[in-house]
Amino acid sequence: MKKSARILITLIWTLLVFGIYYWAHKPVSAELVLPSLSPLVDILASLLLISLCGALGRSLVKGESLAPLERFSLQAALGAGMIATLWLLVGLVGGYIPWLEWVWLITGLVIFHRSLRAWWMDLSSIIPLWNRAGAIEKFLASASAVLISIQLLLAFAPPTRWDALAYHLELPHLYLQAGRLVFVPYNLFWGNPQLGEMLFTLSMGLFRLQTAAVFSVLFGAVWLLGLLGFTARWSAELLGWDEKMSARCAWAACMALLAGFTIRHQFSWSYVDILAAPMGLGLLICVFEWLKTRKNSWLNWAGVFLGLAVAVKYPSALLGLAVYLVVLWKIRPLRSSVRIVLCSGIISILVFSPWLFKNLLFTGNPFFPYLIPTYWASALRVQAASLATGSDIPLLGNLVFPFASVLMGGENGLWFGTEVGVVVLWMGVVGWWLYLRKVEGKIMTLALFFVWAMAAAVSTVLWQFQQTRIYFGLLPILGLLAGTGWGLFQSWTFHGIRLRRLLGALFIFVAILACWQDSIELVSLSPLQPAMGIQSNETFLENNLGWYAAAMKSLQDLPAGSRVIMLWEPRGLYAPANVQPDVWIDTWRVAFWTYHTPEKILDSWRSQGFTHILVYQTGVDMIRPGDRLVGPDGWLAFDHLLGSLPQPVSYGKVYDLYSIPAQ
């Protein structure tokens, strides 16, 4: 028999055996095949989008003088900012079309393919940093990888976090439904700059809701790699430490931030606050490089990153303010420093201006909903929203904000609404002392002082400024300081005991606790069950959102033409399109202030086409006892209005659905 015939028979036999075996022993049922591939598509779509960001950023800034990982992160952040701004403009002309997004993505990767390859090549520089690290730092690096991996697994599940359901993902969801950027008058968060939401809109349009969270996790990993290179380089250049010491500082810096529960979990929560951090890092890299080289182009690029950081969160402007004030203070001649600061500042305003134009176009107020009263946001309404939820943080807590926000800050109703972890304070103070006499240290000190002043002073009037998360554009400062603080202890001894070993054991303990905490959450939530199709998304949401999921599902069964207004329930994601959530938790307050009587309020809602009212009773029970704005008359009117309606449909005594009788 000829050799070719034997090969052909062997191949046929192989196909036959394997085909019959796996036909009889199906490893995966047919209905699970596509769902189980969904996480892979999430990762693929996110990596392609991040690759385009990196390639575009590299084509704009070569950054040959930067450390490779610094450059890697800076270019990705710059590209992401440019793409997000472009996506705003695309939305204005109705370009949110999923298949078209893929066309643009692939076309962009082809156009920038040379930059793409060079951008990915910079990632290889992580190997020497690993090799220079000690055993403690390698453990911290491994723990960091575990924490990021857990966040990636959590990202595969349908989102359930409060702010994501109210606006971070709800707004992109509405845009994609409409195929364009639309004005959402009842959601006043629409007026905030939405660079992060644009990135979520783009990533969700590529595949599904969870892709936004996966993108956030992977983009967060790119930022941490940039922090790694940034800390390694500048701890060496500014403090004169050798490569081995600077590598140890770099790995400690990453773990210092990941030790913060809120910081690492914002990746998978699809919260945009954390997206300010890559922009803040880009700004610091450019400023430090300008201080070293005095090439004004770097300060101009710092202006670009400042505009992008503010386009994520307004308070990121504090970092830019610190930079410009120190430049004016320390750099001579004064005329020259004024000129370059003005140039950089104008660039930052131009980069930020599309978000002002968006507000101006739809509402007539570039700072909507703030400063200038409009039909949708009166001055009284905006002021009341800031006063409605009082803070239980005492004045002393605000005065010692840097310490109280770390030691007492936490999620789920704890002070400051954010847990940043103990390491940033523990090691950060030591690192701050080392940099204090450097110009770079003065910039970081002034930026942190501005945050302190904002939290201590402004928050007494506007409680929102107590939330540490809104200052996440300054996280790279905390990372650098904490990493450098770790480096100081490397050679210290106490009675023959090396502090590196003693404090290293404590640092490892912190890392283990973080991994343990997240592992428990991973097992508890079981995100892989819906991700792999083992559990339906509906069941997962019911298990994790309680009666909210059941109530939203039931609203889909209302008769055609129904329209629902929700009271004290700000979340809108998973609700049908005919439902209007109470995003600022002030629908009843505004209605009572405007119409005064239950009869007129009902007439107003009827005229707007509402046929049902969904009352979140848990929200009422939470707000009513301490309410300072509606007052007794307002609550009596509320009770009278509900009493005049037909008996409601109750969902676990958590939600009550009332029908509004036709006149």
Steps between C-alpha positions, in 0.01 A plus 500: 500500500630841405605742772242762394221245524609398850503864609152556353359191671659607831345844475157359418529253787601780739207719396261208529614395847501853642176594326305200627650523851418867555161465334417241764689676783424869455729691741279810481131513422408698190319774695815571706743538210425861406461634858830340605677677213365841601780578752757433228324747272494754785877463537564508126290812443659677799855411399440619144358829627789549744743411220349770282533746789868410542574512129330838458678639805836381371441667165440828688779480760815293442628557854843356430644655817242326721534162666330234282215428744447872559471542126273195470245643745527863393436417135202279583348771722554766234347282231203414722437867569512590132274210400248583776484861382459385141224264614312793649503668159399174328203479738386848406458389136333168587792264445448252785450198271658173626615359164641841406696509827677179399578646159654810657692292754656266246570788259677691775715200592599456135587869460713507816642147474863614517437703814299209640793257483741751654252575779463136599878451489540738796319248718808275497678739737301353787738201498810684630287668768387155613856368500626790713230458764560319825298207633260729686432714195449196280238380744334843488513494120340155494231614743434801276454267203258287703295804600477624141404150381220480755370838382502370144291199603256727687470718189351211300180509706213743433568830681323557830670798666288802585665784305551282193127424495413868556724668244850360423347221288141622480593802286709296251214248486255775406738637238539161337124446503455831317802448273626846589579736786164609642403744773365322809325785687399299808859379556687814599827305517478526121650850535824374654794451262470148363839391370472178698142439390605546136758224538229281655262587216759394246597178677135403566418564135769255395325213676293528819452666839777305676759602240517843667611342829753274327640801315523688832694216666748461214545875461558519874775240462664717234490794743662295777777395261558868431515570873754218526731663244436851634591408858806299395636783289438800721593339832837435333543838330375722781640308797806340341397143579636212298296285259445227755362739759282686252351173372404407855332839543308454176340169595417635846327801341263279301410284798455809718215617277350158440478452876218755488167317463330780307797560271527144371126435491421808296657315207226236494222728627513710181546821699668779308681653800794263456542605136624839622810327641665416162445861391648626827800272451548632147494855636762423766728323251488802267562751781790303646650465152462873442674579829788279389536612138331845500348412162176696497330239284482278807312763699265541203432127506441535874226746408347237272494245783358755740211562262443125468516444878244775563284345226476194724454680834494874569715482820795372294554870422663529844806317367535744212455796734785370717726453198442848364540674836831325571627582151414868553657494845825314431585564136676820396480733317138558598402625153613172348315289758181702451519448125545123513234461770253699291576290195457173689186627672339607173573157354332332798191717455484420129530128571221522756278735296305234303323405823401862557379521140289187548321657797462834327351335192231309687424722801641847440720462811858382437531398865162324520351435750712739707554879521237612248133409571314322221151359444618154611724611788392806694738662746280382787498142376879482463554657840248269665664191347825594670330557835256212493741232612680635801836367607550318827873577493588740783690820433813350653482215249510748215781702655720190518378372164829337382501278807128452563425416135751214513445370851121542510403510131308212347219380278139427593420806705833544674672837511618657174339222290841366398760256632847582366692258722739550788827477306465838325503666843743260668773530236378814324590738784857367499527540124361852519774597743766375256370713212417809702799709387461411133296715262312183407430446868360850536258435213379180663476667841299793367262272307432291809456817708236624254310173542527539877369857481217401265387220725532705817342825380277449196350177628342685792265648240514235224524159664598327173853639527564272797501197270864403455427326169441827316870581551629180336685706241760548774546128574834484313640742759398268782647203317836670442522622860406163648742312275782737586419473869544124473845555348620702798467203735713263293830557681376593847567269797369500855691293762636282224161450335465628145188712475457378143415154630280618786303755296505270199314240703240765583476606135454138393231464766311794344530340155376164627201663669408677176523175302300318766232769503463496122505120485206487740313749282583297189358184654200684642399672174594206273537723192611211283159336522324764289817555298510135393125469454453269800273759663278746317572871530149547642566255784837661575342845517219380723755343735713816517251784453208354691157644429640764267557237231155349551330841489682606181409171334134538590487849347566342162159333523301823535251577221627673188511877539571484874755737650643473851650766725711370787528666840814463715652248258791648299606184314378469144710226344292184431181711507286518184532809281162630626629541857641825642724446806540749783871556438553794735246359747307825481202429272247532779674800653501691169140401427380617842691827484359566152134391532441492880197267502461128422228572244715740299800268521294212357365726227857596410613140479195406292577782258851358455353162407571312822257220578673341800707594805762261639590589860821364649380456858847425634615833362204679658576339838864606469439861398185597688619494864786744442350705219558874532358627172159348418370571847190364681260654249679335212488158662133541589433587136694191394294276730179663375600445137572130552180461701298638210633235259378142449655225709861449381677187380773431755835336433622358827383815683806667346335646190136603456358553151203740487288569194395859427127508418407675177306823550 
